[in-house]
Structure formats: structure tokens, C-alpha cells
């Protein structure tokens, strides 16, 4: 196994008092490196092969034999993974995927945070000992992360508490499709999913400086995040200039999509957006969503015109009879994976109709 390369220092505030790669690493980890990979596995009681598999899945680089790279926290982390698996919360088959998911999401968060710290340290050059001041801020950042994590745990727990009704509905649907379609198992549920992207984003942002490009992305993510949260949806992930979201009902997803279209139109600094929505069985797996409905929503987004919302026939069926929406069937289109996808144009009902429906 190759040794771990030290972080590049080009462009970093290396002239700050007390700054060094080792000092910052020790600051963040809370202790100096003292253990080799053999030491860690022996103290954790985990086989070397399993420990290396977990380490790679977390997204960390290879560590050479005899290199003192690990701390007591690494030992305890391995013990924690082992305890979770022994308790049955994590199965031996899913262990690698679970730690890979944790590593992937926290790596993205950590990259943003360390960039923010470097920028802050650069601005604090004349303020005495900025590295020591950073040590004071790290626990506060950790407290904020823990608070947000607990709040999201509570929110998801509430959704699962409400799940029995949804599961009953899913089982009634499954009765007409056969046991192979039975939801409620292996993370399968009927949900509404959607993709919203900025039309002409590449052309619009060509030539923009980093700060200007950041402002465009910040504005887009601010609008989409606010609207999705207000509409009781959930952002699954952002993919460049596109946001992927999910809702428990088609009506909530429709309201979100129409509001996103309106707000983006009012934001002169953003290009127009388009949205594709679909409804159906969705597999929830390690924070991401999969299934035919997800693929259909993505394909509908790709063929939608700027400022429009397209839905599939299953989604339009969920809205049938509900006031506040206008649905217009369009010609079938042939897209990857769907030789005859039938888009339905979703628009808000006329103002008079909306008033009468309240």
C-alpha cells in the first residue's frame, strides 16, 4: 500500500503563526497520530482486511505499513462499526455501503468547511494566533452539526410514524398488481419525485468569475431549498445546476414545482427552470432514491420547455379531481429507457378556479 501524501500547501496561508500540515491535522483530529494500521486493528479487535475495507469505504487514502497515522479516535470508530454490526442495526452485508454513505456525505461537508476555515484564517493573519482561535470555533461547528442531525432525525422519525397509513394504501395498490410489487418492504414506497434544473445554465455562466458563479448557484439553491422545505418536501441531492426532491403526495410535489417556476421567473439573475415529476414505487437506499419513477422524472425534465412542468400519467392520475391544477396531455416521446413516455403538462388552474376551490 502506498504512503499517504501530505496535503498540498500551494495557495494556503502557510505563513500564519503556528501553521503546518501536521499542526492543523492534530488540531482537527484532537490528538497527534500515534498508531500504525496494525496497532489500530489489534486494539479495535477487528481483522485487518475488514478494517481496510471500512477505511476505503469511508473514502480515506491508503496507509503504508509502519506509518503512524492513526489516533485513538480511529480505534474507537472501528469498534463502533463492529458494535453496530453485532447489534444487527447494520448487517454484515450492508456494512461497507453504510460506511461509504456516511463517508461520502461527510466528505462533501468537510471539504466546504475546511475551505471556509482556510479563507477565514487568511483574513485573520494580523489577529494574533488564528490557528488557536480556530480551535475554539471547531466545537461550535460540531455542536451545530449535531443539532441539525438530531432535528433531521426527529423529522424523519415523524414521517415514519405516519407511515402505517401510507403502508396500508401501498398494500391496497399492491393487491391489484401482485405480490412482486408489494411496497413497504426493502424501503419501497409510493412517492412523488421531481427534478428541477436551470435551462441554459452552461451558456449563461460561461465566462463568469468564481464569485459570480457562486452567487448564481447560491441563489438557485436558496430558492429551491426554501420552496421545497415550505412545501413539505425533501431535497434528496443537488446535481450541479439541478435539484432532485421527493414528496409524500403528488399534490405537494405539484405545488412545489409550480412555485419553483414562479420564483425562478421573478429572479432576474437566474435562467428559467423546468421540472419533471413522476409518481410511483421508489426504493429508498442510504439516503438516495431509485426506481422507474425517478428515471421518468429525469427524462421528463430533459424534454420540458423552459418555464414548464411535465408529469407522467401516474402523477396526473393522482391529481385527477383535485382543484387548482390544469393538466394537458401531450404527444408521446421516445427517450432513453421509455420508448413511449406520455408527458402531461401541469399548469396552475385559472385564478378564478383557484379562488372557487378554496
C-alpha positions in Angstrom: 0.0 0.0 0.0 1.3 3.4 -0.9 2.1 6.0 1.8 -0.2 8.9 2.5 0.7 12.1 0.6 0.7 15.2 2.7 -1.8 17.9 1.8 -0.5 20.4 -0.8 0.2 23.8 0.7 0.2 25.8 -2.5 -2.1 28.8 -2.1 -2.7 28.2 1.6 -1.9 30.6 4.4 1.4 28.7 5.4 2.9 31.9 6.9 0.3 32.0 9.7 1.7 31.6 13.2 1.7 28.0 14.3 0.6 26.8 10.9 1.8 23.5 9.5 0.1 20.5 7.9 0.8 18.4 11.0 -0.4 21.1 13.4 -3.7 21.6 11.6 -4.3 17.9 11.3 -3.7 17.4 15.0 -6.0 20.4 15.7 -8.8 18.9 13.7 -8.3 15.3 15.0 -7.8 16.4 18.6 -4.7 14.3 19.1 -1.4 13.5 17.4 -1.1 10.4 15.2 0.4 7.5 17.2 -0.8 4.2 15.8 0.0 2.1 12.7 -2.7 0.3 10.9 -1.7 -2.9 12.6 -1.9 -1.2 16.0 -5.4 0.1 15.3 -6.9 -3.3 14.2 -5.4 -5.1 17.2 -6.7 -2.5 19.7 -10.2 -2.5 18.0 -10.4 -6.2 17.7 -11.2 -6.0 14.0 -9.5 -8.1 11.3 -7.0 -6.1 9.1 -8.8 -6.9 5.9 -12.2 -5.7 7.3 -10.6 -2.6 8.8 -9.0 -1.7 5.4 -12.4 -2.3 3.7 -14.1 0.1 6.1 -11.3 2.6 5.7 -11.5 2.6 1.9 -15.3 2.8 2.0 -15.1 5.9 4.2 -13.1 7.5 1.4 -9.8 7.7 3.1 -6.5 7.1 1.3 -4.3 4.0 1.7 -1.8 4.0 4.6 1.6 2.3 4.4 2.9 -0.4 6.7 4.5 1.0 9.8 3.2 4.6 9.2 2.0 6.2 12.4 -1.1 7.8 11.0 -4.0 6.9 13.3 -5.3 8.1 16.7 -7.4 6.6 19.5 -10.5 8.0 17.7 -9.7 5.7 14.7 -9.6 2.7 17.1 -12.9 3.7 18.7 -14.5 4.3 15.2 -13.7 0.7 14.2 -15.1 -0.6 17.5 -18.3 1.4 16.9 -18.8 -0.1 13.4 -18.3 -3.5 14.9 -20.8 -2.9 17.7 -23.4 -1.6 15.3 -23.0 -4.7 13.1 -23.0 -7.1 16.2 -26.3 -5.4 17.4 -27.9 -6.0 14.0 -28.6 -2.3 13.2 -26.1 -2.7 10.4 -25.9 -6.1 8.7 -22.6 -7.6 7.7 -23.7 -7.4 4.0 -24.6 -3.7 4.3 -21.7 -2.6 6.5 -19.5 -1.4 3.6 -22.3 0.5 1.9 -23.4 2.1 5.2 -19.9 3.5 6.0 -19.4 4.5 2.3 -22.6 6.6 2.5 -21.5 8.2 5.7 -18.1 8.9 4.3 -19.5 10.3 1.0 -21.8 12.8 2.6 -19.5 14.0 5.4 -16.6 14.3 3.0 -18.6 16.9 0.9 -19.4 18.7 4.1 -15.8 18.7 5.4 -14.4 20.0 2.1 -16.7 23.0 2.3 -15.8 23.6 5.9 -12.1 23.4 5.6 -12.2 25.8 2.6 -14.2 28.2 4.8 -11.6 27.8 7.5 -8.7 28.5 5.2 -10.4 31.6 3.9 -11.1 32.8 7.4 -7.5 32.0 8.5 -6.2 34.1 5.6 -8.4 37.1 6.7 -7.1 36.7 10.3 -3.4 37.0 9.5 -2.9 40.0 11.7 -5.1 38.8 14.6 -2.5 37.1 16.8 -2.8 33.3 16.8 -5.6 32.4 14.3 -5.0 28.7 14.5 -5.7 28.7 18.2 -8.8 30.8 17.6 -9.9 28.2 15.0 -9.6 25.5 17.8 -12.2 27.5 19.7 -14.6 27.5 16.8 -14.4 23.8 15.9 -16.5 22.7 18.9 -19.2 25.2 18.0 -19.3 23.9 14.4 -19.6 20.4 15.7 -22.5 21.5 18.0 -24.3 23.0 15.1 -23.9 19.8 13.0 -25.1 17.6 15.9 -28.2 19.9 16.4 -29.1 19.8 12.7 -28.6 16.0 12.6 -30.9 15.5 15.6 -33.5 17.7 14.1 -33.4 15.8 10.8 -33.6 12.5 12.8 -36.8 13.8 14.5 -38.3 14.9 11.2 -37.7 11.5 9.6 -39.0 9.7 12.7 -42.2 11.7 12.4 -42.6 10.7 8.8 -42.1 7.0 9.7 -44.6 7.3 12.5 -47.1 8.4 9.8 -46.1 5.5 7.6 -48.7 2.9 8.7 -51.4 4.8 6.8 -49.2 5.1 3.8 -48.3 1.4 4.0 -52.0 0.4 4.1 -52.5 2.5 0.9 -49.5 0.9 -0.7 -50.7 -2.6 0.2 -54.1 -1.8 -1.3 -52.4 -0.7 -4.5 -50.3 -3.9 -4.5 -53.4 -6.0 -4.3 -54.1 -5.2 -7.9 -50.5 -5.7 -9.1 -49.5 -8.9 -7.3 -47.0 -9.7 -4.5 -44.0 -8.9 -6.6 -44.9 -5.2 -6.5 -45.6 -5.3 -2.7 -44.4 -2.0 -1.2 -43.4 -1.4 2.4 -40.5 -3.9 2.0 -36.8 -3.2 1.4 -37.5 0.6 1.5 -40.2 0.6 -1.2 -42.9 3.2 -1.0 -45.2 5.1 -3.4 -43.9 8.7 -3.6 -43.7 11.7 -5.8 -40.3 12.6 -7.2 -39.1 15.6 -9.2 -36.1 17.2 -10.8 -35.8 20.9 -11.4 -32.9 22.4 -13.5 -31.8 25.7 -14.9 -32.2 26.0 -18.6 -29.3 27.4 -20.4 -27.1 27.3 -17.3 -23.9 26.5 -19.2 -24.3 29.3 -21.7 -25.3 31.8 -19.0 -22.4 31.0 -16.7 -19.7 30.8 -19.4 -17.0 33.3 -18.6 -18.3 34.1 -15.1 -15.7 34.5 -12.4 -15.8 32.2 -9.4 -17.6 34.6 -7.1 -20.2 35.4 -9.7 -20.8 31.7 -10.5 -21.1 31.1 -6.8 -23.8 33.7 -6.5 -25.9 32.1 -9.2 -25.6 28.7 -7.6 -26.3 30.1 -4.1 -29.4 31.9 -5.4 -30.7 28.7 -7.1 -30.1 26.5 -4.1 -31.6 29.1 -1.8 -34.9 29.3 -3.8 -35.1 25.6 -4.4 -34.3 24.7 -0.8 -36.8 27.3 0.6 -39.6 26.2 -1.7 -39.1 22.5 -1.2 -39.0 22.9 2.6 -42.0 25.2 2.7 -43.9 22.6 0.6 -43.1 19.8 3.0 -40.8 18.1 0.5 -37.2 16.9 0.9 -34.1 17.7 -1.1 -32.5 14.3 -2.0 -29.5 15.9 -3.5 -28.3 18.7 -5.8 -26.5 17.7 -9.0 -24.7 20.8 -10.4 -27.5 23.0 -11.8 -30.3 20.5 -10.9 -32.1 19.6 -7.7 -33.7 16.3 -7.0 -36.6 16.3 -4.5 -39.2 13.9 -3.1 -42.7 14.4 -1.5 -45.2 12.1 0.1 -48.0 13.2 -2.2 -48.4 14.3 -5.8 -50.2 17.5 -4.8 -47.4 18.6 -2.6 -44.9 18.0 -5.4 -47.1 19.8 -7.9 -47.3 22.9 -5.6 -43.6 22.9 -5.2 -42.9 22.6 -8.9 -45.3 25.4 -9.8 -43.9 27.7 -7.0 -40.3 27.0 -8.1 -41.2 28.0 -11.7 -42.8 31.3 -10.5 -40.0 32.2 -8.1 -37.3 31.5 -10.6 -39.1 33.6 -13.2 -39.1 36.5 -10.7 -35.4 36.1 -10.1 -33.8 38.1 -12.9 -30.3 36.8 -12.1 -31.4 33.2 -12.8 -32.3 31.5 -16.1 -35.7 29.9 -16.3 -36.2 26.5 -14.8 -38.1 23.4 -15.9 -39.3 20.5 -13.9 -40.2 16.8 -14.4 -42.4 15.0 -11.9 -43.4 11.3 -11.6 -45.3 9.1 -9.1 -44.7 5.5 -8.3 -42.8 3.0 -6.3 -39.5 4.3 -5.1 -36.7 2.5 -3.4 -35.0 4.4 -0.6 -31.4 3.3 -0.2 -28.8 5.0 2.0 -30.3 8.5 1.5 -30.8 8.2 -2.2 -33.8 7.1 -4.3 -34.1 4.7 -7.1 -36.9 3.3 -9.4 -38.8 3.8 -12.6 -40.5 6.9 -11.3 -37.1 8.5 -10.6 -35.9 7.8 -14.2 -39.2 9.0 -15.7 -39.0 12.3 -13.8 -35.4 12.8 -15.0 -36.4 12.1 -18.6 -39.4 14.5 -18.4 -37.2 17.2 -17.1 -34.9 16.8 -20.1 -37.7 17.3 -22.6 -39.6 20.0 -20.8 -39.5 23.5 -22.2 -38.2 26.4 -20.1 -40.7 27.6 -17.5 -42.9 24.4 -17.8 -43.7 21.4 -15.6 -44.2 18.0 -17.1 -45.6 15.0 -15.2 -46.2 11.3 -16.1 -49.6 9.7 -16.4 -49.4 8.1 -12.9 -48.7 11.5 -11.4 -51.6 13.2 -13.4 -53.9 10.4 -12.2 -53.0 11.3 -8.6 -54.2 14.9 -9.3 -57.4 13.9 -11.0 -60.4 15.6 -9.5 -58.3 18.0 -7.4 -59.0 21.7 -7.9 -56.1 24.1 -8.5 -54.4 22.3 -11.4 -54.8 22.1 -15.1 -53.5 19.0 -16.9 -53.0 18.7 -20.7 -51.8 15.5 -22.3 -49.0 15.9 -24.9 -47.8 13.6 -27.6 -45.7 10.6 -26.5 -42.0 11.0 -26.7 -39.2 8.4 -27.1 -36.4 8.9 -24.6 -33.8 6.6 -23.1 -35.5 3.8 -21.3 -39.0 4.9 -22.3 -39.9 4.3 -25.9 -43.4 5.9 -25.5 -43.3 8.2 -22.5 -46.5 10.2 -22.3 -45.9 13.7 -20.8 -48.7 15.7 -19.3 -48.3 19.5 -19.0 -49.1 20.7 -15.5 -50.2 24.3 -15.0 -51.9 26.1 -12.2 -55.7 26.5 -12.6 -57.0 29.9 -13.6 -57.2 32.4 -10.8 -61.0 32.2 -10.7 -60.9 28.5 -10.5 -58.4 28.6 -7.6 -60.5 31.0 -5.6 -63.6 28.9 -6.1 -61.7 25.8 -4.9 -60.8 27.2 -1.5 
